[in-house]
């Protein structure tokens, strides 16, 4: 964990964390800011040297998305986009007090802040993309176990799970720039689900892990992730081609009953070089289901055509 940063002017910012990697203190010059958490999201920010009402910020979250800010007896509603990024805030009268637009790396493209709500500590809104808290003192974003630099679009330290997270140990997230096809649209794997009624559904890996309208299926996926070991879950869960193919079938009117006795055929959608614990593969080669998907396929009575092929 990052302990300190020395600025070009020689001043130093220091940080402290609890046993769960949650930052509990940031100290810069003569000011120290304390952070109180509600499980995995920040609840209070307190300026230690000035314990008065306007130096205590309370954040309200819905999951990992900030929905409100409380300070100095006033409340502000926060509006976020479809991926949970704050874009707008209004006061109790519905008047806009803050608005911001980020580029794809999290840098601020344009921002408006009303004079009434300007905060000398972190601006009105310190949160960038999901899980990122921006420190203007360092120009870095605290992202739980690492710090991210919006200016260069990468983390400043390696991924804690090492190569299981991918070849680039400093990359922010998987994105189309990491794919080798010309248009950057093809996922690493492609799965074909063939039903006994003759219907065929095809999907690639990647994309956002979303729920379906079938609660039983969603529960099966969640329980499968709980049974799978942590390395497999971190590497595959939520972006598998097999899961995406099943979701596509359910979205087009199929049921868990019609999925029974169907066949899943997953193949590599692009060439893959040999990696740690991973064999080299060519586009079109068969791919075995990951540990999470094996459990899901078994629960749904779907046969993995490539079971035992050794390639994942």
N, C-alpha and C positions, 0 to 999 in steps of 0.2 A: 504494500500500500504506500502511496505517496506521502512522505512525511513533511517535506518542505520544498518551497520553490523560492529561488533568489531572483528578484527582478533586475533588469538592467541598471536601475538606480542604486542597487545594493541592498535594498530592503528585502526582508524575508517574510514569507507567509508560511505558517506551520499548521498542520492538521493532526487531529486525533480521531480514533475510531473505536467502536466497541468490538466485542468478540465476533459479531456477525458482519463486520465490514461496513457498518453504518457510520457515517461521519458524525461525530458528536461535537466537534469544535473546530473553528477556523480562527486563527489569530493573525492579525496584521497591524503593525505599528502598535498603538496602545489600545486597539479595539479587539475584543474577542467575541465571537458569535457562537452561541450554543444551539444545538439542534436536538429536539425531542421527537422521537419516532412513534408512529402507530404501525407496528409490524414492519412492513416494507416500504412505507411512504412517510415523508416528513410531516409532522403535525404542527410543531411550534418552532419558530426561530426567535432567539432572544439575544439582545445585545447586553452582554454581561455587565458592563460598566454603567449602564443607564437603565435600571429596572423600572421603567415607567410604561404606561399603557401603550404609547405609540412606538415602543421599541420591542413589542411582542407581536409577531405575525403568526396567525393560525391559518393553516391550509386545510381545505376540505377536498377529499379525493373520492372519485368513483372508480374503484379498481386502482389503476395507475394513472388515471386522467384527472388533473386538477379541475375542480368545478367551482371553487369559491376561495376568496381571500378575505380574512377578517383582520383589521388593524385599526387601532385608535377608535374603537366603537363603531366603525363603519364596515359595511359588507359589500363585496363586489363579486358579481357572477362572472365566471370564466367560460367562454365558449371555445370548444376545440373542434378540429377537423375530424375526418373519418378515421384517422390513425392515432388520435389522442394528443395531437399537438395544439397547444393553446394558440388561438389566433385573434381573440377579441375579448374585451372585458367591459362590463357596464355597471353603473352604480344602481342603487335601489330604485331610482327613477327611470331607469332604462337608458340613461345617457352614456354614450361611449366615452370611456376614460383611457382606454389603451387598445392598440391594434398593432399587429406585427406580421411580417411575411419572411419566411426563411428560404434559403436556397437548399439544394438537395443535400448539402453537407452540414446544414445547421447554422450557416452564417446568416446574419441579419441582412436582408435585402432592403427593407424599409420598415420603419417603426414610428408610431405616434403614441405619445404619452401626455395626458393632460397635466397641466402644471399643478393641479390639486393633489395628484397622487404620485408625483415623482419621489423616488426613494434613493437617497444617496448611497445606500449600501449595495443594492443589486439591481436597481431599476425596478419597475413595477412587477415584472415577471422574470424570474430567473430560470424557468423551465424551458428547455428547447424541445428536442424530440423526446419520446417516451423514456423516462428514467434519467434524463440528463439535467443537472443543475449547474448553471453557468456561473463561474466566478470571474467577475470583471478584473480582479486583482491579478489573476494569472492568465486570463483569456483562455481558460480550459473549462471543460464541463465534467463535473463529478458524475460518474456513471456506476456507482456502487463499488465494484472491485477494480475499476480502472478509471483513468481520466482520458477524455476525448478532446481532440483539437479540431474545432470547426474550420479553422483556417487552412489546415492541410488535409482534413477529411479522414484522419486515422487516429487510433489510440496512441498514447505515448509509451505504453508498455505492452508486453506480449499477452496473448490470451492465456488466462489461468489454466485452461484445459489443454493447452498446447496444440499439437497438430490435429487433434480431434475436431477442432473448430475450423480447420481448413489450412491451406498452404500459407496464406498470408496471416501471420500472427498478429498483425496490427490493424487489419481491416475492420471497418465498422459493422457492416451487415452484408449478407449476400445480395447481389444486385445484378442487373443485366450487363454491367461492365465486366463481370467476372466470367461471363460465358464466351465461348470461342466461336459461335456461329456469327455470320456476318451481321445479322440484324440484332443480335443479342436477345433473342426471344425464346430460344429453346432451353428447356431444363435439362438437368444431367441425366435423368431417366424418364422413360415413357412406359406407362402401364396400360395393358389392354384387358378389360374385363369382359369375358364372354359368358352370357347367361344361357340357361337351358332353353329359354324361350326364343333364342336366336338374336336377341338384342346385344349390341356391342358398344362399350363405352371406353373411351381412351382419354388419358390425361398425363401431363408431365409433372415432374417434381417441382417443388418451389411454391411460392405464394404464401399468403397469410393464413395462419391456422385459425379457421373459423368454425363455428358450430353449424349443425344442420337443423332441419325441422324434425328430425327423428331423435328424440331424447335417448332412446335405448342405444342407438348407435354411438351417440356422443359419450354415453357412460362407458360403453365397451372400450372406446379409444382412450379415455381418461384412465380407466383401470389397467389397460395394457401398458400405458406409460408408467404407471406406478409399479407394475411388476418388473418392467425392464430395468436393467442396471442403468446407473446415472450417465455413463459414457454414451451408451447407445441412445438414450433419450435425448441428450444434449445434441447429438449429432444428426438424428433423423426426425424426431418427433415433431409433427406439425407441418412437414413439407414433403412427405412421401408421395410418390406417384400413385401407389396402390390406394392410399387413403383418398387422394384427389379423384381417382377413377370411381370409387364407391360413392363419394359425395355427388359426383356428376350423375350417376345412375339414380340416386335417391332424389335429386333435384328435378329429374325428368320423369318422375312418376313411379319408379320401381320401389319395391318394399323389401324389408329384410327377408321376407318369405321367398320372394322371387330371386333373391341373390343366392339362395341355398343351392349347393352343387354346381355353382358356376366355376370358371377357371380364370386365374390371374396370370398373365404373361408379361413380365417386366423386362425391359431391355435398356441398354445404355443408349442414350440419345446423342452422345458425342464421345470422342476418344478420351481416355483417362490414363495419365501416366502413373507408374507405380509409386505408391506412397507408403507411409508407415502402416503396417498391418493391412494393406490394400493392394491387390494385384492390379497390373495394368489391364486395361480393357479397351476394345474397339467399339465404335458405334455399331449397334445391332447385336452385340454380344448379350447373352442372357444375364439377368441380375436377380439374385435371390433376395427375398424380402428381409428387411431388417428385423431386429428382435421384437420391436413394438408391433410391426405389421404381421409378423408370424402369429402373434397372439390374437390379433383382430381377425385375421383370415380363418383361424381355427374356430373362433367363436361364431363366425358367420357361416361356417361350413363351405368355405371357398378354397379351392385347391390351388396351391402355388405351383405352377407348371415348372418352375426353375428351382424347386427345393433341392438343396444339396449340390448345386453347381459351384458353390464356393465364392462366387463374385457378389459383392454388395456395393 
